[in-house]
C-alpha cells in the first residue's frame, strides 16, 4: 500500500475530470487498482470537486477543451442551439442535441484530462513536500528531546 501522497494526488486528479456523478466510483476503482487509501482519495476528490466549485470547474474544463478543439462548442453555438430548441420545441430538436452531444463529450473529457494532469502532479509534489517537512520537524524535535535527557 502506498502513502497518503499518492492517495491525495489520485483523488485530486480524478476530481478534475467532468464525470461528476461517477467520481466516487472511479476513485474507488482507481484506488483499488493502484493500491492507495480509498478514503483519502475520495475525501480529496470531494474537496476539489463539490457543489461550491463545480460551476467554475466545469467552465474551466470547457475553456481548456475549446482550446484544443476551437470553434466546435463556442458560446455562440450554444446560444444558437438554445434558440432553436426554444423555437422548434424540445422533441423536434433531439437530433440537434445528439449531434452537439458528441462534441460536448469530446471537449469536456479532453479539457478535464488536460486539467487533471497538472492538478494531480501539483497535488503530489505539494503533499510530498508537506509530509516531508512534518517528518523533518518531528525528527528534529525527537533529537532535541533525546539530548535533554
LOMAR-902734 format. One record per residue (C-alpha): x, y, z; residue in one letter. Coordinates in steps of 0.2 Angstrom, whole numbers, padded with zeros to 4 digits, always signed. Layout:
! residues N
XYZA ...
//
This chain:
! residues 149
+0000+0000+0000X +0006+0017-0004X +0007+0033+0006X -0005+0047+0008X +0004+0057-0005X -0002+0045-0019X -0020+0045-0012X -0021+0064-0012X -0014+0065-0030X -0026+0052-0037X -0041+0059-0028X -0037+0077-0035X -0034+0071-0052X -0050+0061-0054X -0060+0075-0047X -0054+0087-0061X -0062+0076-0074X -0080+0081-0079X -0088+0064-0073X -0097+0072-0058X -0109+0058-0054X -0096+0045-0056X -0081+0052-0046X -0083+0041-0031X -0085+0025-0041X -0070+0030-0052X -0059+0035-0037X -0063+0019-0028X -0059+0008-0043X -0043+0018-0046X -0038+0017-0028X -0041-0002-0028X -0031-0003-0044X -0016+0007-0038X -0017+0001-0020X -0019+0018-0012X -0030+0023+0003X -0048+0024-0005X -0055+0035+0010X -0041+0048+0007X -0043+0048-0011X -0062+0051-0010X -0061+0064+0003X -0048+0074-0008X -0059+0072-0023X -0074+0079-0013X -0063+0094-0008X -0058+0098-0026X -0075+0095-0034X -0090+0099-0024X -0106+0109-0026X -0097+0125-0022X -0083+0123-0035X -0092+0113-0049X -0098+0128-0059X -0081+0137-0061X -0073+0120-0063X -0084+0114-0077X -0082+0132-0085X -0063+0130-0084X -0064+0112-0092X -0075+0119-0106X -0062+0133-0110X -0047+0121-0110X -0057+0109-0121X -0061+0123-0133X -0043+0127-0134X -0039+0110-0141X -0055+0110-0152X -0058+0128-0157X -0075+0133-0163X -0083+0116-0160X -0093+0122-0144X -0092+0140-0143X -0104+0151-0133X -0112+0157-0149X -0116+0139-0155X -0123+0136-0138X -0134+0151-0139X -0139+0146-0157X -0144+0128-0151X -0154+0135-0136X -0163+0147-0148X -0168+0133-0160X -0174+0122-0145X -0185+0137-0140X -0192+0139-0157X -0194+0121-0163X -0198+0113-0146X -0188+0100-0137X -0193+0084-0145X -0190+0090-0163X -0173+0097-0158X -0167+0080-0151X -0157+0077-0167X -0148+0093-0165X -0144+0089-0147X -0137+0072-0152X -0125+0080-0164X -0119+0093-0152X -0118+0079-0138X -0103+0070-0146X -0094+0087-0147X -0098+0091-0129X -0091+0075-0123X -0075+0076-0133X -0072+0094-0127X -0076+0091-0109X -0066+0075-0107X -0051+0082-0116X -0052+0098-0106X -0054+0088-0090X -0039+0076-0093X -0028+0091-0098X -0033+0099-0081X -0031+0083-0071X -0013+0080-0076X -0006+0096-0069X -0018+0096-0054X -0013+0078-0050X +0006+0082-0051X +0005+0098-0042X -0005+0089-0028X +0008+0075-0027X +0023+0087-0026X +0014+0099-0014X +0008+0084-0002X +0026+0076-0003X +0034+0092+0002X +0021+0095+0016X +0023+0077+0023X +0042+0078+0022X +0043+0094+0031X +0032+0087+0045X +0043+0072+0046X +0059+0083+0047X +0051+0093+0061X +0046+0078+0071X +0064+0071+0069X +0072+0087+0075X +0060+0088+0089X +0064+0070+0094X +0083+0073+0093X +0081+0089+0104X +0071+0079+0117X +0084+0065+0117X +0098+0077+0120X +0089+0085+0135X +0088+0068+0144X 
//
